[in-house]
Amino acid sequence: MPADTPTTSGPLADLRVIEMGQLLAGPFCGQLLGDFGAEVIKLESPGSGDPMRQWGREQSQGKSLWWPVVARNKKSVTCNLREPDGQRLARDLIAQADIVIENFRPGTMERWGLGYESLRAQNPSLIMVRVSGYGQTGPYAPRAGYGSIGEAMGGIRYTTGDPGRAPARTGISLGDSLAAVFATIGTLAAVHHRTRTGQGQLVDSAIYEAVLAMMESLLPEYALTGYQRERTGSVLPNVAPSNVYPTTGGELILIAANQDTVFARLTELMGRPELAADERYSTHTGRGAHMAELDDLIAEWTATAEAGELLERLHAAGVPAGRIYTARDMFADPHFAAREAIARIAHPEFGELPMPNVVPKLSATPGSIRHAGPDLGQHNAEVYGELLGLDAEQLAKLADAGIL
């Protein structure tokens, strides 16, 4: 719908998105769409805005370093959705939009008079993206659902960590992010359907289902064989060798040589070619059954070499291997630099702000980061003026009434 947006700004530049979610699951979907050119207008509560403005382990100048990333490329307008006048403003904006994203608890939008059936009556081509813990239907739908709960219910918490210890979590908001990625896939599929039919539809992305979708053969393994996947630490059961191994400097490196031909190359490099012919290790099944002793043999060899020199030899031999990267390693790595995997975006307070670049790369219509996350209500005059025709006096009255 943004007719004056240049096509060079991304393949989704003709789409207008109203983002009504907060925290991560909905906003990350908005970030991904914005990365590829969609006009994303984010509605935030007056005065406080999205809690992501304050979230993050480390802050600079008292401000979140997460917010500029998840809100990049978006326009911020304030709108009190708990008031009828705010709900009317939202409805008027959505009437001129292609997509609306929300991740409130199911039923909230309906209480505000902004349910999908009501919005679709006004805008039949509207695509509504709903991200929640348990989905929009089913007995658990009304429950509060955070990403960590979805990770547990979807199966990844139970299988993450070391044997004999409590389930662990990854150091990122994995469930929320996965739900957002699947919401984005659903959105793009719905846009394609609308292109063919002119009709919008509802996209229902549940956190626990997004996690479940990543769980490989966990379900049929249990249903057909009774096998329950357990926590296995740094390895995958029956996949060997694929583990972390020590080097002389104390640095751990990863080696993944579980394919027959790759394992043969590794044994040549080790000076132990006979291992590839040994019936204990010559097949994928055999290596899996003798994983522990095989890892001991490899660790004994890697412990005699320095990490950098050993990795060069492994790469030259065609054996997949690598370091376990920290942020410092990413900034120093020439491949990150060559691929421009880290974008550096100008920020009025932080100066040059590094963040992950747009993924994936498109050859003809690449995405881009036009700006970091905006100030609260930064685009009130622009959005409400251009789309709804409100002037400065009207905006001031709405602000005084607590609507903006």
Beta strands, then each sheet from edge to edge (+ up, - down):
strand 1: 16-19
strand 2: 39-44
strand 3: 59-60
strand 4: 63-64
strand 5: 74-78
strand 6: 99-102
strand 7: 127-132
strand 8: 202-206
strand 9: 242-246
strand 10: 252-256
strand 11: 321-323
strand 12: 342-347
strand 13: 351-356
sheet 1: 5+ 2+ 1+ 6+ 7+ 8+
sheet 2: 3+ 4-
sheet 3: 9+ 10- 11+
sheet 4: 12+ 13-
end
